[in-house]
Amino acid sequence: MTIKSDIWLRRMVAEQQMIDPFLPELVREVDGKRVISAGCSSYGYDMRLADDGFRIFSSVYGDEVDPKRFDEGSSLIEPPVRTAEDGARYYLLPPHHYGLGVTVETFKMPRNVTGVALGKSTYARAGLLVNTTPLEAGWTGRLVVEIANLANLPLRVYIHEGIGQILFFESDEDCAVSYEDRGGKYQGQTGLTFAKV
Protein backbone atom coordinates (compact mmCIF):
# COMPACT_ATOMS: atom_id res chain seq x y z
CA MET A 1 0.00 0.00 0.00
CA THR A 2 1.48 3.34 -1.03
CA ILE A 3 0.53 6.98 -0.69
CA LYS A 4 -0.82 8.34 -3.96
CA SER A 5 0.40 11.37 -5.93
CA ASP A 6 -1.35 14.33 -7.54
CA ILE A 7 -1.07 12.59 -10.94
CA TRP A 8 -2.96 9.55 -9.63
CA LEU A 9 -5.53 11.75 -7.89
CA ARG A 10 -6.34 13.72 -11.04
CA ARG A 11 -6.69 10.45 -12.96
CA MET A 12 -9.06 8.97 -10.33
CA VAL A 13 -11.23 12.07 -10.42
CA ALA A 14 -11.40 11.94 -14.24
CA GLU A 15 -12.11 8.19 -14.36
CA GLN A 16 -14.16 7.57 -11.21
CA GLN A 17 -15.37 11.01 -10.03
CA MET A 18 -13.66 10.32 -6.68
CA ILE A 19 -13.92 13.97 -5.52
CA ASP A 20 -16.64 16.44 -6.54
CA PRO A 21 -16.20 19.36 -6.84
CA PHE A 22 -12.47 18.97 -7.45
CA LEU A 23 -9.76 21.63 -7.49
CA PRO A 24 -6.98 20.18 -9.71
CA GLU A 25 -4.34 22.59 -8.40
CA LEU A 26 -3.56 23.93 -4.93
CA VAL A 27 -5.42 27.24 -4.60
CA ARG A 28 -3.83 29.84 -2.30
CA GLU A 29 -5.54 32.95 -3.62
CA VAL A 30 -9.09 33.74 -4.73
CA ASP A 31 -9.99 37.05 -6.39
CA GLY A 32 -6.62 38.49 -5.35
CA LYS A 33 -7.11 37.56 -1.68
CA ARG A 34 -5.00 35.02 0.24
CA VAL A 35 -6.88 31.93 1.44
CA ILE A 36 -5.97 28.87 3.48
CA SER A 37 -4.89 26.49 0.73
CA ALA A 38 -7.33 24.04 -0.80
CA GLY A 39 -7.21 21.56 -3.66
CA CYS A 40 -4.81 18.98 -5.05
CA SER A 41 -1.35 18.97 -3.48
CA SER A 42 1.69 16.77 -4.20
CA TYR A 43 0.44 13.77 -2.20
CA GLY A 44 -3.06 14.55 -1.05
CA TYR A 45 -6.06 16.81 -1.29
CA ASP A 46 -6.82 19.84 0.91
CA MET A 47 -10.56 19.68 1.61
CA ARG A 48 -12.71 22.78 2.21
CA LEU A 49 -15.19 23.59 4.96
CA ALA A 50 -18.73 24.12 3.65
CA ASP A 51 -21.10 26.85 4.77
CA ASP A 52 -23.96 24.52 5.70
CA GLY A 53 -24.39 22.62 8.90
CA PHE A 54 -21.62 23.95 11.17
CA ARG A 55 -22.44 23.38 14.85
CA ILE A 56 -20.67 24.00 18.16
CA PHE A 57 -21.16 21.98 21.33
CA SER A 58 -22.59 24.06 24.16
CA SER A 59 -23.47 23.33 27.78
CA VAL A 60 -26.23 25.97 27.72
CA TYR A 61 -29.01 23.56 26.71
CA GLY A 62 -27.62 20.21 27.84
CA ASP A 63 -25.53 18.65 30.55
CA GLU A 64 -23.87 15.77 28.68
CA VAL A 65 -23.24 14.27 25.26
CA ASP A 66 -24.06 10.59 24.75
CA PRO A 67 -22.75 9.16 21.46
CA LYS A 68 -25.22 6.25 21.79
CA ARG A 69 -28.23 8.58 22.11
CA PHE A 70 -27.06 11.75 20.47
CA ASP A 71 -29.48 14.64 21.03
CA GLU A 72 -28.53 17.39 18.60
CA GLY A 73 -31.13 19.79 19.98
CA SER A 74 -29.81 19.81 23.52
CA SER A 75 -26.10 20.16 22.96
CA LEU A 76 -25.40 21.90 19.65
CA ILE A 77 -25.80 25.50 18.55
CA GLU A 78 -25.39 27.06 15.12
CA PRO A 79 -23.00 30.02 15.26
CA PRO A 80 -23.56 33.01 13.00
CA VAL A 81 -21.53 33.39 9.82
CA ARG A 82 -19.24 36.41 10.13
CA THR A 83 -17.46 38.46 7.49
CA ALA A 84 -13.81 39.53 7.72
CA GLU A 85 -12.42 42.88 6.60
CA ASP A 86 -11.38 41.33 3.26
CA GLY A 87 -14.80 39.77 2.63
CA ALA A 88 -13.85 36.24 3.72
CA ARG A 89 -16.61 34.45 5.62
CA TYR A 90 -15.94 32.49 8.81
CA TYR A 91 -17.32 30.93 11.97
CA LEU A 92 -15.91 31.95 15.34
CA LEU A 93 -15.07 28.92 17.48
CA PRO A 94 -14.87 29.91 21.17
CA PRO A 95 -11.83 28.89 23.24
CA HIS A 96 -11.80 25.25 24.38
CA HIS A 97 -14.87 24.41 22.31
CA TYR A 98 -15.55 21.58 19.90
CA GLY A 99 -17.38 21.87 16.60
CA LEU A 100 -18.66 19.81 13.70
CA GLY A 101 -18.64 20.87 10.07
CA VAL A 102 -18.86 19.21 6.70
CA THR A 103 -16.74 19.41 3.57
CA VAL A 104 -17.67 21.14 0.35
CA GLU A 105 -16.47 18.03 -1.46
CA THR A 106 -18.25 14.70 -1.84
CA PHE A 107 -15.91 11.69 -1.84
CA LYS A 108 -16.46 8.37 -3.59
CA MET A 109 -13.81 5.96 -2.33
CA PRO A 110 -12.91 3.02 -4.59
CA ARG A 111 -12.91 -0.50 -3.13
CA ASN A 112 -9.11 -0.63 -2.93
CA VAL A 113 -8.47 2.92 -1.63
CA THR A 114 -8.62 4.34 1.90
CA GLY A 115 -8.09 7.98 2.81
CA VAL A 116 -6.89 9.53 6.05
CA ALA A 117 -8.00 13.09 6.84
CA LEU A 118 -5.60 15.19 8.92
CA GLY A 119 -5.39 18.79 10.09
CA LYS A 120 -3.51 21.58 8.32
CA SER A 121 -0.44 23.12 9.94
CA THR A 122 -1.73 26.67 9.37
CA TYR A 123 -4.68 25.96 11.65
CA ALA A 124 -2.69 23.79 14.07
CA ARG A 125 -0.29 26.69 14.66
CA ALA A 126 -3.30 28.82 15.63
CA GLY A 127 -4.63 26.21 18.09
CA LEU A 128 -7.14 24.28 15.95
CA LEU A 129 -7.12 20.50 16.17
CA VAL A 130 -8.77 18.59 13.31
CA ASN A 131 -9.63 15.01 14.23
CA THR A 132 -7.86 12.31 12.23
CA THR A 133 -10.65 10.56 10.32
CA PRO A 134 -10.61 7.61 7.90
CA LEU A 135 -12.38 7.62 4.55
CA GLU A 136 -12.84 3.88 4.27
CA ALA A 137 -12.76 1.83 1.07
CA GLY A 138 -16.22 1.90 -0.51
CA TRP A 139 -17.44 4.91 1.50
CA THR A 140 -19.29 7.71 -0.30
CA GLY A 141 -20.39 11.07 1.09
CA ARG A 142 -19.41 14.48 2.35
CA LEU A 143 -16.93 14.18 5.17
CA VAL A 144 -17.94 15.42 8.61
CA VAL A 145 -15.00 17.36 10.05
CA GLU A 146 -14.56 17.35 13.83
CA ILE A 147 -12.56 20.29 15.15
CA ALA A 148 -11.45 21.61 18.54
CA ASN A 149 -10.14 25.03 19.49
CA LEU A 150 -7.36 24.32 21.99
CA ALA A 151 -6.39 27.98 22.24
CA ASN A 152 -7.38 30.41 24.98
CA LEU A 153 -8.87 32.82 22.45
CA PRO A 154 -11.73 32.58 19.92
CA LEU A 155 -10.49 31.18 16.60
CA ARG A 156 -11.73 31.97 13.09
CA VAL A 157 -12.64 28.93 10.98
CA TYR A 158 -12.91 30.06 7.36
CA ILE A 159 -15.68 28.89 5.05
CA HIS A 160 -14.82 27.54 1.59
CA GLU A 161 -11.12 27.46 2.49
CA GLY A 162 -8.89 24.51 3.38
CA ILE A 163 -9.71 22.85 6.72
CA GLY A 164 -7.63 19.67 6.44
CA GLN A 165 -5.78 17.36 4.10
CA ILE A 166 -6.64 13.86 2.94
CA LEU A 167 -3.90 11.37 2.14
CA PHE A 168 -4.91 8.48 -0.14
CA PHE A 169 -3.56 4.92 0.09
CA GLU A 170 -4.17 2.31 -2.61
CA SER A 171 -3.93 -1.41 -1.93
CA ASP A 172 -2.75 -3.93 -4.52
CA GLU A 173 -5.97 -5.89 -3.96
CA ASP A 174 -9.62 -5.17 -3.23
CA CYS A 175 -10.86 -5.64 0.33
CA ALA A 176 -13.17 -8.59 1.04
CA VAL A 177 -15.81 -6.36 2.67
CA SER A 178 -16.01 -2.64 1.94
CA TYR A 179 -17.73 0.08 3.98
CA GLU A 180 -20.57 -0.02 1.47
CA ASP A 181 -20.85 -3.84 1.65
CA ARG A 182 -21.30 -3.82 5.43
CA GLY A 183 -23.89 -1.04 5.27
CA GLY A 184 -21.81 1.53 7.14
CA LYS A 185 -23.97 3.94 9.14
CA TYR A 186 -22.41 7.06 7.61
CA GLN A 187 -22.66 5.85 4.00
CA GLY A 188 -24.08 8.45 1.61
CA GLN A 189 -24.18 11.37 4.06
CA THR A 190 -24.88 14.59 2.19
CA GLY A 191 -24.56 17.05 5.06
CA LEU A 192 -23.74 17.27 8.72
CA THR A 193 -24.44 13.86 10.27
CA PHE A 194 -24.32 13.33 14.02
CA ALA A 195 -23.05 10.35 16.06
CA LYS A 196 -24.89 7.07 15.48
CA VAL A 197 -24.60 3.60 16.98
N, C-alpha and C positions, 0 to 999 in steps of 0.2 A: 504494500500500500504506500503510495507516494503522494506528496502534496502537489496540487495541480497549478499550472501556470496560467497567465493571462491568455496565451494562445489557445490553450485547451478550453478555458472558460468561454471565450468568444465563440469557439466552435460548438460547444454544448448549448449555448443560447440560440445559435442559428439553427442547429439540428433538432434540439429537443425543447426549446423555449424554457430552459431551466430557471431563468430569472426574468420577471416582467413587472414593470419596465426595467430596462437594462441600460446602464451608462457604460459604453465600451471603453472609455478612458477615465482616468482619475480627474475629477472636477474639483478645482480649488478656488474657482472664481465664477460668479454668476452676475451678469450685468455690471461688470466692473467692480464688484464687491467681493471681498474675501469670504469664503465659507469653510466650514470644517469639511475636509475632503470626503468625497463620495464617489463611488463607481469602481471600475475594474483597476486593480493594482497588480503588481508583478506576480504575486502568489496569493490572490484572494480578491474579495469584493467588499467594499465599504458600503454597508447598508445605510439607508436613511430613515429617520424617524418621521412617521406620518402625522398629520394634523387631526386625525380622528381617534377618539378613544383613550386619550391619555388620562390616567387616574393616579391619585396620590393616596396612600394609606393615611388615615387620620383617626385619632382616638376620640374625636368629638362625638361621634354617633355610635361608637361601639367600644367594647372593652377587651375584645380578643379577636384573633383571626384563626379560623379552623380550616385547614386545607381540605378536610373531608366533608365539611358542610359550609362551603364558602358563601358568605352573605355579602354580596357586593354593595347593597344598599346601606349596610350599617358600618362599613369600614373604609369606603372609598369616596373621594371627592374629586370633582373635575375642576382643575385650576383654570383660570382665564388665560386666553392666549394674549401675550403682550407683544408690543412692537418696539424694537430697538431704534436708536437714532438713525441707523443706516437703512431702516425698513425691514430688517430681518425679523422674523416672528419666532417667539420662544415661549416655553413654559418656565416658570420659576419654581424650582424644587427646594423647599425649605431645608435648613440644616438638619442632618441626621434623620431624613425622611426617605421613604422607599416609594418608588413609583412603577407603574406599568404602562408601556406604550406598545405600538405596533409599527412594523416597517411599512414603508411605501411599497416595497417590492413583494411580489408573490414568488415563492420558490417551489420548484417541482423537481424533487430529488430523484435521480435515477436509482435503480435497484442495486447498483454496485458503487454508489457514491454516498459518503456521509460528510456533512459539514460541521464545523465547530465555530460558533460565534463567540467573539472575544470583544473586549473593550478597546477603545482607541486611546493612545497615549496622550493626545491633546486633552481629552476629558479627564483621564486618570490624573494628570498633573494638576487639575483644578479641583480634584476631590471626588469625581464621579466614578463609581464602580458599576460596570456592566457585567451582569451575571454571565458566566460561561454556559452556553446552551448548545446542545446538539441539534443538528438538522438530520434526522435519521434517514437511511436509505428507504425510498418509497414514500417519504412524507411530502405532502403538498399543502401550501398555505402561506399566509402572511405570518411572519415570525413575531411572537410577543417578546418584547424586550423588557427585562427586569433590571431596574437601575436603582442605585442608592447614592445619596449625597452624604459622603463621609466628612465633609468639611463643616466648619463652624459657622459658615455664612450661606445665605441662599445662593443657589447655582442656576445659571441659565442653561436650559436644554433646548437647543435650536431645532426648529421644525424644518423638514425637507433638507437637512444637512446630515453628514455622516454621524452615526451614533455608535457604530461598532464595525468590526471586520469579520468576515466569514472566510475560513480556510477550508478548502475542499480536498478530500482524500478519496482516491479511486482504488477499489480492490481489483485484483486480477480475476475475481470470480463473483458471480451474483450470490447474495445471501440466500439462505434457505427460506427464511420468513422475513419479509419486509414490514415496515411500519404499517403500510397499507394492508398487507395480508392479515395482520393480527388485529385490524380494526382499531388502530390507535385513537385515543380519545380526543386528540387535538388535530386529527386529520381534516383537511379542508377548511381550516379556520380562515375567515375572510376579514376579521377585525379583532379587536381586543377580546380575548377569551380568558376567563378566570379559571382558577384551580378546580380540577375535577378529580374524582377517584373512580 
